[in-house]
């Protein structure tokens, strides 16, 4: 049991110790990519992840958790190896496909193997404790790596990718040391079961469908904003060494806010909480766009820069609230035997929406301005989010 858990810790570190995230937009621009190109790359990543998001559970069931995790770690390493050795847009597409598939193959199978391991030794009650420790380890690893990556990038924007490839490689030997846990119960026809759950979640159970769609919209909105942070910092000529620090503080803000999400939800209730989340998330786009209004070439308007940071921190606080709260609403509406698949459908919706919206946002920024791209994104997320909130209310009244 301990060997599997230790290996899963190492695999989590290999995925979450991300030195490149705080400076990746700088890296792209250094290689001649525009913001539209960057968002296209991230859309390709999302499509690759989406293609395996729901089937990954099926693969883990019929092929084996260990094989799934090992394959994912290999693809993840190859993705960063491609980034380390190349510099063209076409090569970056290959890297994003490898990373997207690798990430998704590991995501579902690691939690499943953790549960299988605790169940094998009659310690299912410890599953949430170990899952929490693994998640915490990932968050702290990401925080430390963010600061370190920013300082390494001062020397060269390529160096963080070299080290990232080495970090990603550590997941492969860790996966090889995993022990597959045999499962007594086998799903007779996993494919038909997935189709049944999808039909139930998106057609039969209308309230659940509207909650999944609303949660998907908010998830896509927060994911899209994450890719606007670095262009915002670049716009205000922020020193490269600050990128990792700001990225780290923003992500720690999400983690701290998530700890208090249940208290916030109890205070406001489901209907008001949903509306508040929508208003703050879309308002964050509008507020950040307004920080560009009085920018004049030749100097850095420090007050506007700090105002933008404040808006981002408020946005990230509500990002921390939104994820556990909206997942909780979905969990309340579904059954335990289909809960994991339903949450995979939610992730599928997030990635699909991001893949559709991100290239448009990048095109708006390149053709017009970053300000207009943020405002257009705010409009799309607000209108679509409000639509499903209205549908939720009507469904609950019937």
Phi, psi and omega per residue, in radians:
X1 nan -0.793 -3.107
X2 -1.123 -0.639 -3.130
X3 -1.091 -0.765 3.118
X4 -1.117 -0.776 -3.100
X5 -1.145 -0.743 3.100
X6 -1.084 -0.746 3.119
X7 -1.096 -0.701 3.112
X8 -1.154 -0.597 3.033
X9 -1.036 -0.832 -3.106
X10 -1.125 -0.709 3.122
X11 -1.103 -0.708 3.097
X12 -1.063 -0.763 3.117
X13 -1.096 -0.693 -3.114
X14 -1.115 -0.443 -3.140
X15 -1.625 -0.620 -2.984
X16 -1.717 -0.266 3.113
X17 -1.362 1.336 -2.957
X18 -1.701 1.784 3.111
X19 -1.386 -0.377 -2.957
X20 -1.614 -0.393 -3.021
X21 -1.023 -0.732 -3.092
X22 -1.172 -0.338 -3.038
X23 -2.171 0.182 -2.992
X24 -1.171 -0.573 3.106
X25 -1.187 -0.692 3.035
X26 -1.022 -0.743 3.119
X27 -1.060 -0.795 3.127
X28 -1.075 -0.828 -3.103
X29 -1.145 -0.563 3.085
X30 -1.133 -0.386 3.108
X31 -1.796 0.330 2.985
X32 1.481 0.222 -3.132
X33 -1.515 2.475 3.024
X34 -1.560 2.982 -3.125
X35 -1.101 -0.618 3.090
X36 -1.064 -0.732 3.102
X37 -1.080 -0.705 -3.127
X38 -1.107 -0.790 3.135
X39 -1.186 -0.554 3.057
X40 -1.116 -0.752 3.095
X41 -1.024 -0.780 -3.120
X42 -1.214 -0.515 3.054
X43 -1.181 -0.699 3.096
X44 -1.092 -0.723 3.064
X45 -1.014 -0.794 -3.123
X46 -1.115 -0.720 3.123
X47 -1.118 -0.726 3.107
X48 -1.093 -0.732 3.116
X49 -1.180 -0.727 3.141
X50 -1.060 -0.680 -3.075
X51 -1.076 -0.431 -3.125
X52 -1.999 -0.028 -3.023
X53 -0.993 -0.935 -3.131
X54 -1.441 -0.777 3.123
X55 -1.106 -0.337 -3.097
X56 -1.067 -0.606 3.073
X57 -1.131 -0.703 3.096
X58 -1.084 -0.788 3.140
X59 -1.077 -0.728 -3.139
X60 -1.120 -0.592 -3.123
X61 -1.267 -0.797 -2.997
X62 -1.656 -0.384 -3.086
X63 -1.784 -0.553 -3.132
X64 2.124 2.432 -3.131
X65 -1.111 -0.811 -3.073
X66 -1.069 -0.793 -3.139
X67 -1.083 -0.690 3.126
X68 -1.109 -0.825 -3.117
X69 -1.126 -0.772 3.135
X70 -1.072 -0.789 3.110
X71 -1.064 -0.732 3.124
X72 -1.110 -0.744 3.133
X73 -1.129 -0.669 3.109
X74 -1.127 -0.806 3.124
X75 -1.111 -0.673 3.138
X76 -1.096 -0.782 3.100
X77 -1.096 -0.786 -3.129
X78 -1.081 -0.621 3.118
X79 -1.057 -0.819 3.137
X80 -1.296 -0.465 3.049
X81 -1.137 -0.721 3.082
X82 -1.071 -0.785 3.105
X83 -1.045 -0.666 -3.072
X84 -1.207 -0.512 -2.981
X85 -1.885 -0.062 -3.066
X86 -2.230 3.084 -3.140
X87 -2.673 0.258 -3.111
X88 -1.847 2.771 3.127
X89 -1.067 -0.713 -3.124
X90 -1.116 -0.709 3.113
X91 -1.174 -0.637 3.114
X92 -1.142 -0.565 3.075
X93 -1.076 -0.793 3.115
X94 -1.053 -0.763 -3.137
X95 -1.062 -0.761 -3.119
X96 -1.148 -0.649 3.095
X97 -1.122 -0.764 3.119
X98 -1.091 -0.767 -3.127
X99 -1.166 -0.747 -3.126
X100 -1.097 -0.796 3.126
X101 -1.182 -0.726 -3.133
X102 -1.112 -0.764 -3.139
X103 -1.068 -0.777 -3.075
X104 -1.228 -0.651 3.124
X105 -1.090 -0.618 3.140
X106 -1.372 -0.691 -2.972
X107 -0.920 -0.892 -3.087
X108 -1.367 -0.670 -3.026
X109 -1.246 -0.554 -3.094
X110 -1.163 -0.768 3.109
X111 -1.159 -0.660 3.129
X112 -1.123 -0.745 3.134
X113 -1.189 -0.635 3.087
X114 -1.057 -0.783 3.121
X115 -1.159 -0.741 3.101
X116 -1.010 -0.696 -3.114
X117 -1.149 -0.831 3.132
X118 -1.137 -0.647 3.140
X119 -1.185 -0.626 -3.134
X120 -1.046 -0.584 -3.119
X121 -1.809 0.276 3.079
X122 1.167 0.532 -3.109
X123 -2.182 0.750 3.118
X124 -0.990 -0.515 -3.116
X125 -1.151 -0.281 3.116
X126 -1.626 -0.041 -3.076
X127 -0.997 -0.895 -3.088
X128 -1.095 -0.590 3.120
X129 -1.120 -0.812 3.138
X130 -1.194 -0.678 3.104
X131 -1.078 -0.723 3.106
X132 -1.121 -0.707 3.120
X133 -1.134 -0.715 3.134
X134 -1.137 -0.727 3.105
X135 -1.116 -0.776 3.114
X136 -1.064 -0.750 3.120
X137 -1.029 -0.742 3.108
X138 -1.092 -0.741 -3.132
X139 -1.132 -0.768 3.120
X140 -1.177 -0.637 3.097
X141 -1.107 -0.751 3.130
X142 -1.118 -0.680 -3.133
X143 -1.128 -0.845 -3.131
X144 -1.137 -0.753 -3.122
X145 -1.104 -0.611 3.140
X146 -1.049 -0.778 3.122
X147 -1.166 -0.828 -3.109
X148 -1.080 -0.740 -3.128
X149 -1.081 -0.666 3.124
X150 -1.101 -0.711 -3.139
X151 -1.279 -0.649 3.106
X152 -1.125 -0.642 -3.115
X153 -1.134 -0.382 3.085
X154 -1.074 -0.608 3.111
X155 -1.285 -0.822 3.096
X156 -2.882 2.420 3.105
X157 -1.218 -0.244 3.138
X158 -1.483 -0.515 -3.054
X159 -1.012 -0.759 3.127
X160 -1.017 -0.528 3.141
X161 -1.276 -0.641 3.063
X162 -1.037 -0.864 -3.109
X163 -1.185 -0.627 3.135
X164 -1.091 -0.685 3.108
X165 -1.096 -0.696 3.116
X166 -1.153 -0.706 3.096
X167 -1.103 -0.776 -3.139
X168 -1.083 -0.583 -3.128
X169 -1.109 -0.542 -3.099
X170 -1.060 -0.386 3.119
X171 -1.201 -0.455 -3.076
X172 -1.202 -0.947 3.092
X173 -1.095 -0.571 3.096
X174 -1.100 -0.730 3.120
X175 -1.146 -0.607 3.118
X176 -1.132 -0.497 -3.133
X177 -1.484 -0.087 3.092
X178 -1.161 2.582 3.048
X179 -1.903 2.119 3.099
X180 -1.188 2.357 3.107
X181 -1.763 2.089 -3.141
X182 -1.208 2.456 -3.104
X183 -1.959 2.308 -3.102
X184 -1.226 -0.664 -3.081
X185 -1.625 2.271 3.114
X186 -2.048 2.414 3.079
X187 -1.352 2.172 -3.066
X188 -1.188 -0.772 -3.125
X189 -2.449 1.407 -3.062
X190 -1.028 -0.637 -3.090
X191 -1.102 -0.824 3.135
X192 -1.158 -0.538 3.104
X193 -1.186 -0.705 3.093
X194 -1.084 -0.776 3.130
X195 -1.084 -0.711 3.132
X196 -1.092 -0.766 -3.131
X197 -1.183 -0.691 3.112
X198 -1.102 -0.742 3.122
X199 -1.108 -0.743 3.126
X200 -1.112 -0.761 -3.046
X201 -1.276 -0.599 -3.003
X202 -1.901 -0.154 -3.123
X203 -2.222 -1.005 -3.012
X204 -1.186 -0.906 -3.092
X205 -1.617 1.606 -3.048
X206 -1.099 -0.810 3.106
X207 -1.000 -0.715 3.109
X208 -1.134 -0.730 3.108
X209 -1.018 -0.826 -3.118
X210 -1.139 -0.615 3.098
X211 -1.207 -0.693 3.091
X212 -1.097 -0.778 -3.121
X213 -1.155 -0.731 3.121
X214 -1.135 -0.781 3.106
X215 -1.078 -0.654 3.096
X216 -1.114 -0.699 3.126
X217 -1.129 -0.804 3.134
X218 -1.145 -0.702 3.093
X219 -1.073 -0.740 3.107
X220 -1.145 -0.653 3.131
X221 -1.118 -0.759 -3.135
X222 -1.241 -0.616 3.103
X223 -1.172 -0.724 3.120
X224 -1.114 -0.726 3.126
X225 -1.075 -0.615 3.127
X226 -1.000 -0.536 3.141
X227 -1.573 -0.046 2.995
X228 -1.616 -0.269 -3.055
X229 -1.088 -0.870 -3.098
X230 -1.164 -0.720 3.015
X231 -1.016 -0.623 3.072
X232 -1.080 -0.809 3.136
X233 -1.137 -0.662 3.126
X234 -1.177 -0.638 3.142
X235 -1.032 -0.673 -3.116
X236 -1.679 0.281 3.025
X237 0.953 0.792 3.142
X238 -1.224 2.370 3.106
X239 -0.994 2.479 -3.078
X240 -1.000 -0.653 -3.101
X241 -1.130 -0.353 3.127
X242 -1.356 -0.396 -3.010
X243 -0.999 -0.855 -3.117
X244 -1.116 -0.673 -3.135
X245 -1.143 -0.834 -3.132
X246 -1.125 -0.753 3.125
X247 -1.046 -0.750 -3.124
X248 -1.123 -0.807 -3.114
X249 -1.117 -0.695 3.108
X250 -1.071 -0.768 -3.118
X251 -1.257 -0.601 3.033
X252 -1.143 -0.591 3.085
X253 -1.045 -0.722 3.098
X254 -1.051 -0.804 -3.109
X255 -1.113 -0.748 -3.136
X256 -1.165 -0.747 3.135
X257 -1.092 -0.664 -3.128
X258 -1.062 -0.539 3.140
X259 -1.123 -0.487 -3.089
X260 -1.810 0.123 -3.043
X261 -1.082 -0.657 -3.116
X262 -1.158 -0.641 3.120
X263 -1.172 -0.729 3.133
X264 -1.118 -0.742 -3.115
X265 -1.122 -0.708 3.137
X266 -1.109 -0.572 -3.116
X267 -1.248 -0.680 -3.024
X268 -1.771 -0.487 -3.087
X269 1.465 2.929 -2.990
X270 -1.116 -0.876 -3.048
X271 -1.127 -0.849 -3.126
X272 -1.187 -0.632 -3.134
X273 -1.128 -0.754 3.103
X274 -1.024 -0.772 -3.120
X275 -1.177 -0.745 3.132
X276 -1.071 -0.774 3.134
X277 -1.043 -0.799 -3.138
X278 -1.071 -0.782 -3.090
X279 -1.161 -0.743 -3.105
X280 -1.245 -0.742 -3.121
X281 -1.114 -0.853 3.122
X282 -1.259 -0.578 3.066
X283 -1.107 -0.544 3.099
X284 -1.093 -0.679 3.073
X285 -1.081 -0.801 -3.111
X286 -1.149 -0.769 -3.136
X287 -1.082 -0.748 -3.138
X288 -1.157 -0.659 3.098
X289 -1.068 -0.638 -3.113
X290 -1.180 -0.387 -3.136
X291 -1.202 -0.287 3.135
X292 -1.540 -0.181 -2.944
X293 -1.061 -0.627 -3.028
X294 -1.936 0.366 3.122
X295 -1.268 2.314 3.111
X296 -2.106 2.345 3.131
X297 -1.012 2.528 3.044
X298 1.771 -0.236 3.082
X299 -2.647 2.790 -3.133
X300 -1.757 2.010 3.126
X301 -1.323 1.528 -3.028
X302 -0.914 -0.771 -3.132
X303 -1.001 -0.698 -3.136
X304 -1.213 -0.605 3.103
X305 -1.104 -0.836 -3.133
X306 -1.213 -0.554 3.041
X307 -1.107 -0.729 3.096
X308 -1.080 -0.722 3.092
X309 -1.086 -0.725 3.116
X310 -1.061 -0.762 3.120
X311 -1.087 -0.726 3.121
X312 -1.103 -0.713 3.140
X313 -1.140 -0.711 3.081
X314 -1.108 -0.743 3.100
X315 -1.017 -0.803 -3.101
X316 -1.235 -0.485 3.016
X317 -1.072 -0.801 -3.129
X318 -1.320 -0.414 2.977
X319 -1.108 -0.710 3.086
X320 -1.134 -0.649 3.074
X321 -1.186 -0.772 -2.919
X322 -1.121 -0.789 -3.021
X323 -1.044 -0.969 -3.141
X324 -1.191 -0.606 -3.121
X325 -1.152 -0.859 -3.093
X326 -1.226 -0.610 3.021
X327 -1.114 -0.679 3.132
X328 -1.080 -0.722 3.108
X329 -1.069 -0.721 3.122
X330 -1.144 -0.746 3.124
X331 -1.046 -0.643 -3.134
X332 -1.161 -0.389 -3.037
X333 -1.756 0.021 -3.075
X334 -2.244 3.022 -3.095
X335 -1.697 2.686 -3.057
X336 -1.064 -0.633 -3.068
X337 -1.231 -0.233 3.122
X338 -2.138 0.128 -3.011
X339 -1.059 -0.805 -3.104
X340 -1.088 -0.721 -3.136
X341 -1.180 -0.681 3.118
X342 -1.098 -0.736 3.107
X343 -1.165 -0.541 3.047
X344 -1.169 -0.624 3.076
X345 -1.106 -0.707 3.081
X346 -1.036 -0.819 3.112
X347 -1.082 -0.641 3.089
X348 -1.042 -0.799 -3.135
X349 -1.096 -0.756 3.139
X350 -1.025 -0.882 -3.093
X351 -1.151 -0.664 -3.140
X352 -1.148 -0.754 3.122
X353 -1.140 -0.729 3.113
X354 -1.089 -0.736 3.136
X355 -1.079 -0.542 -3.137
X356 -1.409 -0.666 -3.004
X357 -1.540 -0.651 -3.008
X358 -1.002 -0.822 3.130
X359 -1.065 -0.635 3.099
X360 -1.117 -0.760 3.130
X361 -1.095 -0.720 3.100
X362 -1.126 -0.710 3.100
X363 -1.100 -0.736 3.110
X364 -1.047 -0.725 -3.127
X365 -1.159 -0.750 -3.118
X366 -1.255 -0.677 -3.083
X367 -1.403 -0.592 -3.066
X368 -2.085 -1.423 3.114
X369 -2.935 2.854 3.086
X370 -1.105 -0.634 3.115
X371 -1.046 -0.837 -3.128
X372 -1.183 -0.602 3.092
X373 -1.101 -0.719 3.119
X374 -1.152 -0.743 -3.134
X375 -1.158 -0.715 3.115
X376 -1.113 -0.736 3.113
X377 -1.090 -0.718 3.115
X378 -1.038 -0.755 3.139
X379 -1.100 -0.764 -3.126
X380 -1.107 -0.834 -3.092
X381 -1.208 -0.632 -3.117
X382 -1.198 -0.845 -3.095
X383 -1.110 -0.816 -3.123
X384 -1.189 -0.690 3.111
X385 -1.141 -0.744 3.132
X386 -1.123 -0.650 3.119
X387 -1.003 -0.824 -3.099
X388 -1.321 -0.430 3.016
X389 -1.167 -0.716 3.106
X390 -1.126 -0.765 3.107
X391 -1.101 -0.661 3.067
X392 -1.020 -0.825 -3.091
X393 -1.127 -0.744 3.132
X394 -1.115 -0.695 3.139
X395 -1.137 -0.648 -3.122
X396 -1.263 -0.439 -3.128
X397 -1.429 -0.364 -3.118
X398 -1.429 nan nan
